[in-house]
Amino acid sequence: MTASEISLDAALEDSLDQLSLNESSGLSHGQDSAIHPHVHSEESLRRIVNRLSRIEGHIRGIKTMVQESRPCPDVLVQIAAVRGALDRVARVILDEHLTECISRAAAEGNIDAEIAELKAALDRFLP
């Protein structure tokens, strides 16, 4: 493994650790749990988790390809497929957020806070 691969690997691990810390902080939806609890149907959660599990398996497959020194173009094609799959999961989550969470916030009278939270998330999500 080259020095640049090691530093890239370490940077990726740091990013994933930070995401993990954010997810495990115990807050329900965003940084302020007073906005609303993040509640979605079991069916919706099952579909999203299943998609993420498939993506996780695909990423393990890419890792194996790299370890086996498979051709770079083949690896890049698989990375593109994972990116596309992640984008589709993000689209499902955003769609549900707009239809469920934003409408719930509007009904409860705290739409401004919910929209501000969504804008902050989109700022981090979009390139």
C-alpha positions, 0 to 999 in steps of 0.5 A: 500500500502506498503512502497516499493510499494509507493517508486516504484510507485514514481520512476515510476512516476518520470521516466514517468515525465522525459520522458514526459519532453523529449517528450514535449521539442519541438525538432523534432528528437533527441536532435538536430533538425538540423539533420532532421525533424522526418516525417512519413506517417499518416498511419504509425503514426495511426498504432503506435498510435492505438497500443499504445492506446491498450497497454494503455488500457491493462495497465489500466486493469492491474492496475484494477487487482492489485486494485482488488487483483487478483492473482499475477501470473495472473497479471504477465502474463498480464505484460508480454503481455504488455512488448511483445506488447511494444517490437513489437511497438519498433520493428515497430518504429526501422524498420521505422527509419532504412528504412525512417530516416537512408536512408534519412540521407544517401541521405542528407549526414549526416548519421554519426550524424543519426547513432550516435543518433540511437546508443545513443537511443539503449543504453538506450532502450536495457538492 
